[in-house]
């Protein structure tokens, strides 16, 4: 099978531009998947003794996570429509759909968790701004390979941001319950890297012992 890095130069770059608006996604700012381990029943039980201020704090963090879950779901749906019917496009689509399904489950649990804390879940927007990644050449929407790289950057930042944001939760049991979230997002990133490797790109599936801002460059792939 042809190396996707070589195939990239042969793919059409005349795809239609899409509308990118509103919030810019900053590195380390995506918190996709924060509720993966925060079951609704668990949240309701463990947050009973939380103070009103703690609940307000935790709801804000979870709502911020929910924003990025909506973004991830949108990004994968949008990208799916841009992928080709080639072997590369099909491989990227397969991993994208698997990851998106996780994000949909996270979204549903997060929304219920926010409600249980007495807050209103943030609603999905019609589109999201991914231009910061494109400007840094950490993916694009002009080819199957670059779409995969864009998804990789998003999932890497989700894993990094989880470790930063989860520590701000005030309810101790919720911090414990969310301990596996970062690994779920790192697994998404590893799955994308595994797809690239299976397509012939010579990379390590897990390139570092940690996923952090210090070694982020080892995880992402640039255009």
Sine and cosine of phi, psi and omega as CSV:
sin_phi,cos_phi,sin_psi,cos_psi,sin_omega,cos_omega
0.00,0.00,0.65,-0.76,-0.04,-1.00
-0.92,0.40,0.67,-0.74,0.04,-1.00
-0.87,0.50,0.79,-0.61,-0.03,-1.00
-0.86,0.51,-0.48,0.88,0.01,-1.00
-0.91,0.41,-0.53,0.85,0.06,-1.00
-0.98,0.18,-0.65,0.76,-0.02,-1.00
-0.89,0.46,-0.46,0.89,-0.02,-1.00
-0.83,0.56,-0.64,0.77,-0.04,-1.00
-0.94,0.34,-0.29,0.96,-0.04,-1.00
-0.99,-0.12,-0.17,0.99,-0.05,-1.00
-0.99,0.17,0.51,-0.86,0.01,-1.00
-0.91,0.40,0.66,-0.75,0.03,-1.00
-0.90,-0.43,0.46,0.89,-0.04,-1.00
-0.97,-0.25,0.34,0.94,-0.02,-1.00
-0.88,0.48,0.47,-0.88,0.03,-1.00
-0.91,0.41,0.65,-0.76,0.09,-1.00
-0.95,0.32,0.48,-0.88,0.02,-1.00
-0.91,-0.41,0.32,-0.95,-0.02,-1.00
-0.98,0.19,0.87,-0.49,0.05,-1.00
-0.90,-0.43,0.82,-0.58,-0.06,-1.00
-0.54,-0.84,0.07,-1.00,0.06,-1.00
0.89,0.46,-0.78,-0.63,-0.25,-0.97
-0.94,0.33,0.65,-0.76,0.08,-1.00
-1.00,0.05,0.71,-0.71,0.01,-1.00
-1.00,0.08,0.91,-0.41,-0.02,-1.00
-1.00,-0.04,0.56,-0.83,0.07,-1.00
-0.85,0.52,0.75,-0.66,-0.04,-1.00
0.99,0.11,-0.01,1.00,-0.05,-1.00
-0.99,-0.14,-0.30,0.95,0.00,-1.00
-0.98,0.21,0.70,-0.71,-0.03,-1.00
-0.82,-0.58,0.62,0.78,-0.07,-1.00
-0.85,0.52,0.70,-0.71,0.12,-0.99
1.00,0.07,0.29,0.96,-0.10,-0.99
-0.89,0.45,-0.43,0.90,-0.06,-1.00
-0.99,-0.11,0.22,0.98,-0.05,-1.00
-0.82,0.57,-0.57,0.82,0.00,-1.00
-0.95,-0.32,0.05,1.00,-0.03,-1.00
-1.00,-0.09,0.98,0.20,0.03,-1.00
-0.86,0.51,0.56,-0.83,-0.05,-1.00
-0.88,0.48,-0.69,0.73,-0.01,-1.00
-0.90,0.44,-0.65,0.76,0.02,-1.00
-0.89,0.46,-0.71,0.70,-0.01,-1.00
-0.86,0.50,-0.70,0.71,-0.02,-1.00
-0.88,0.47,-0.59,0.81,-0.02,-1.00
-0.97,0.22,-0.72,0.69,-0.14,-0.99
-0.98,0.22,-0.38,0.93,-0.04,-1.00
-1.00,-0.05,0.06,1.00,-0.06,-1.00
-0.87,0.49,-0.60,0.80,-0.04,-1.00
-1.00,0.01,0.08,1.00,-0.03,-1.00
-0.96,0.29,0.56,-0.83,0.05,-1.00
-0.96,0.26,0.32,-0.95,0.05,-1.00
-0.83,0.55,-0.63,0.78,0.01,-1.00
-0.92,0.40,-0.64,0.77,0.02,-1.00
-0.91,0.41,-0.66,0.75,0.03,-1.00
-0.90,0.45,-0.65,0.76,0.02,-1.00
-0.90,0.44,-0.68,0.73,0.03,-1.00
-0.88,0.48,-0.75,0.66,-0.06,-1.00
-0.92,0.39,-0.62,0.79,0.03,-1.00
-0.89,0.46,-0.63,0.78,0.01,-1.00
-0.90,0.44,-0.66,0.75,0.01,-1.00
-0.91,0.41,-0.71,0.70,0.01,-1.00
-0.91,0.41,-0.58,0.82,0.04,-1.00
-0.93,0.38,-0.59,0.80,0.07,-1.00
-0.89,0.45,-0.66,0.75,0.06,-1.00
-0.89,0.46,-0.65,0.76,-0.01,-1.00
-0.88,0.47,-0.61,0.79,0.06,-1.00
-0.83,0.56,-0.71,0.71,-0.04,-1.00
-0.97,0.23,-0.42,0.91,0.14,-0.99
-0.91,0.41,-0.70,0.71,0.07,-1.00
-0.85,0.53,-0.68,0.73,-0.02,-1.00
-0.89,0.46,-0.70,0.72,-0.02,-1.00
-0.89,0.46,-0.69,0.72,0.02,-1.00
-0.88,0.48,-0.70,0.71,0.03,-1.00
-0.88,0.47,-0.71,0.70,-0.06,-1.00
-0.88,0.48,-0.69,0.72,0.01,-1.00
-0.92,0.38,-0.63,0.78,0.03,-1.00
-0.90,0.43,-0.69,0.72,0.00,-1.00
-0.90,0.45,-0.72,0.70,-0.04,-1.00
-0.90,0.44,-0.58,0.82,-0.03,-1.00
-0.85,0.53,-0.58,0.81,0.00,-1.00
-0.96,0.27,-0.21,0.98,-0.02,-1.00
-0.98,-0.20,-0.20,0.98,-0.05,-1.00
-0.97,0.26,0.54,-0.84,0.02,-1.00
-1.00,0.08,0.10,-0.99,0.01,-1.00
-1.00,-0.08,0.38,0.93,0.03,-1.00
-0.99,0.14,0.10,-0.99,0.05,-1.00
-0.86,0.51,-0.64,0.77,0.00,-1.00
-0.91,0.41,-0.73,0.68,0.00,-1.00
-0.88,0.47,-0.66,0.75,0.01,-1.00
-0.91,0.43,-0.63,0.78,0.00,-1.00
-0.92,0.40,-0.68,0.73,0.03,-1.00
-0.91,0.42,-0.65,0.76,0.00,-1.00
-0.89,0.46,-0.65,0.76,-0.04,-1.00
-0.87,0.49,-0.74,0.67,-0.01,-1.00
-0.94,0.33,-0.53,0.85,0.02,-1.00
-0.89,0.45,-0.69,0.72,-0.01,-1.00
-0.92,0.40,-0.59,0.81,0.04,-1.00
-0.91,0.42,-0.73,0.69,0.01,-1.00
-0.90,0.43,-0.66,0.75,-0.02,-1.00
-0.88,0.47,-0.61,0.80,0.02,-1.00
-0.87,0.49,-0.64,0.77,0.07,-1.00
-0.88,0.48,-0.70,0.71,-0.03,-1.00
-0.90,0.44,-0.57,0.82,0.04,-1.00
-0.91,0.42,-0.63,0.77,0.05,-1.00
-0.92,0.40,-0.66,0.75,0.05,-1.00
-0.87,0.49,-0.69,0.73,0.00,-1.00
-0.84,0.55,-0.74,0.68,-0.06,-1.00
-0.90,0.43,-0.68,0.74,0.01,-1.00
-0.93,0.36,-0.65,0.76,0.01,-1.00
-0.87,0.48,-0.72,0.69,-0.02,-1.00
-0.87,0.49,-0.68,0.73,0.03,-1.00
-0.91,0.41,-0.59,0.80,0.00,-1.00
-0.91,0.41,-0.67,0.74,0.02,-1.00
-0.88,0.47,-0.68,0.73,0.02,-1.00
-0.88,0.47,-0.64,0.77,-0.04,-1.00
-0.92,0.39,-0.34,0.94,0.05,-1.00
-1.00,-0.03,0.08,1.00,0.06,-1.00
1.00,0.09,0.28,0.96,-0.01,-1.00
-0.91,-0.41,0.16,-0.99,0.00,-1.00
-0.98,-0.20,0.82,-0.57,-0.01,-1.00
-0.89,0.46,0.65,-0.76,0.07,-1.00
-0.92,0.39,0.61,-0.79,-0.03,-1.00
-1.00,-0.03,0.41,-0.91,0.03,-1.00
-0.93,0.36,0.58,-0.82,0.08,-1.00
-1.00,-0.08,0.24,-0.97,-0.04,-1.00
-0.97,0.25,-0.40,0.92,0.07,-1.00
-0.34,-0.94,0.26,-0.96,-0.06,-1.00
-0.71,-0.71,0.46,-0.89,-0.09,-1.00
-1.00,-0.03,0.93,-0.36,0.04,-1.00
-0.95,-0.32,0.27,0.96,-0.13,-0.99
-0.91,0.42,-0.45,0.89,-0.01,-1.00
-0.90,0.44,-0.59,0.81,0.04,-1.00
-0.94,0.34,-0.69,0.72,-0.01,-1.00
-0.90,0.45,-0.65,0.76,0.01,-1.00
-0.91,0.42,-0.51,0.86,0.04,-1.00
-1.00,0.04,0.09,1.00,0.01,-1.00
0.87,0.49,0.58,0.82,0.06,-1.00
-0.98,-0.20,0.68,0.73,-0.02,-1.00
0.86,-0.51,0.15,-0.99,0.01,-1.00
-0.25,-0.97,-0.07,-1.00,0.03,-1.00
-0.90,-0.45,0.33,0.94,-0.08,-1.00
-1.00,-0.09,-0.02,1.00,0.03,-1.00
-0.30,-0.95,0.31,-0.95,0.03,-1.00
-0.86,0.50,-0.70,0.71,-0.03,-1.00
-0.89,0.46,-0.71,0.71,-0.04,-1.00
-0.94,0.34,-0.50,0.86,0.10,-0.99
-0.90,0.44,-0.66,0.75,0.06,-1.00
-0.88,0.47,-0.63,0.77,0.02,-1.00
-0.92,0.39,-0.60,0.80,0.03,-1.00
-0.90,0.43,-0.69,0.73,0.04,-1.00
-0.89,0.46,-0.62,0.78,0.01,-1.00
-0.88,0.47,-0.69,0.73,0.02,-1.00
-0.89,0.45,-0.66,0.76,0.01,-1.00
-0.90,0.44,-0.70,0.71,-0.02,-1.00
-0.94,0.35,-0.59,0.81,0.05,-1.00
-0.89,0.46,-0.71,0.70,0.01,-1.00
-0.92,0.40,-0.52,0.85,0.06,-1.00
-0.89,0.45,-0.70,0.72,0.00,-1.00
-0.90,0.43,-0.66,0.75,0.00,-1.00
-0.91,0.41,-0.73,0.68,-0.08,-1.00
-0.92,0.39,-0.53,0.85,0.04,-1.00
-0.83,0.56,-0.73,0.69,-0.04,-1.00
-0.91,0.42,-0.49,0.87,0.00,-1.00
-0.98,0.19,-0.66,0.75,-0.10,-0.99
-1.00,0.09,-0.55,0.84,-0.04,-1.00
-0.88,0.47,-0.52,0.86,-0.01,-1.00
-0.92,0.39,-0.27,0.96,-0.01,-1.00
-1.00,0.06,-0.15,0.99,0.03,-1.00
-0.92,0.39,0.69,-0.72,-0.09,-1.00
-1.00,0.05,-0.48,0.88,-0.04,-1.00
-0.99,0.15,0.93,-0.36,-0.11,-0.99
-0.81,0.59,-0.67,0.75,-0.04,-1.00
-0.91,0.41,-0.47,0.88,0.02,-1.00
-0.96,0.28,-0.53,0.84,0.07,-1.00
-0.90,0.43,-0.70,0.72,0.01,-1.00
-0.89,0.45,-0.69,0.73,-0.03,-1.00
-0.89,0.45,-0.51,0.86,-0.05,-1.00
-1.00,-0.01,0.17,0.99,-0.11,-0.99
-0.89,0.45,-0.42,0.91,-0.05,-1.00
-1.00,0.00,-0.05,1.00,-0.11,-0.99
-0.90,0.44,-0.73,0.69,-0.02,-1.00
-0.84,0.54,-0.62,0.79,0.00,-1.00
-0.92,0.39,-0.56,0.83,0.03,-1.00
-0.90,0.43,-0.69,0.73,-0.01,-1.00
-0.94,0.34,-0.61,0.79,0.07,-1.00
-0.90,0.44,-0.57,0.82,0.04,-1.00
-0.90,0.43,-0.60,0.80,0.07,-1.00
-0.87,0.49,-0.71,0.70,0.01,-1.00
-0.89,0.46,-0.68,0.74,0.00,-1.00
-0.90,0.43,-0.60,0.80,0.02,-1.00
-0.90,0.44,-0.63,0.78,0.04,-1.00
-0.92,0.40,-0.68,0.73,0.02,-1.00
-0.90,0.44,-0.60,0.80,0.03,-1.00
-0.90,0.43,-0.59,0.81,0.04,-1.00
-0.90,0.43,-0.69,0.72,0.06,-1.00
-0.87,0.50,-0.68,0.73,-0.02,-1.00
-0.90,0.44,-0.66,0.75,0.02,-1.00
-0.90,0.44,-0.45,0.89,0.01,-1.00
-1.00,0.06,0.00,1.00,0.10,-1.00
0.93,-0.35,0.00,1.00,0.03,-1.00
-0.99,0.17,0.78,-0.62,-0.07,-1.00
-0.99,0.12,0.99,0.12,0.02,-1.00
-0.69,-0.72,0.35,-0.94,0.13,-0.99
-0.99,0.16,0.66,-0.75,0.02,-1.00
-0.92,0.39,-0.69,0.72,0.08,-1.00
-0.90,-0.44,0.99,-0.14,-0.16,-0.99
-0.99,0.14,-0.13,0.99,-0.04,-1.00
-0.43,-0.90,0.35,-0.94,-0.03,-1.00
-0.96,0.27,-0.29,0.96,-0.01,-1.00
-0.70,-0.71,0.34,-0.94,0.16,-0.99
-0.90,-0.44,0.96,-0.29,-0.07,-1.00
-0.49,-0.87,0.14,-0.99,0.05,-1.00
-0.88,0.47,-0.50,0.87,-0.03,-1.00
-0.93,0.38,-0.55,0.83,-0.01,-1.00
-0.87,-0.49,0.34,0.94,0.00,-1.00
-0.80,0.59,-0.62,0.79,-0.05,-1.00
-0.89,0.46,-0.37,0.93,0.04,-1.00
-0.97,0.25,-0.37,0.93,-0.06,-1.00
-1.00,-0.04,-0.67,0.75,-0.07,-1.00
-0.98,0.18,0.37,-0.93,0.06,-1.00
-0.86,-0.52,0.78,-0.63,-0.05,-1.00
-1.00,-0.05,0.33,-0.94,0.00,-1.00
-0.96,0.27,0.00,0.00,0.00,0.00
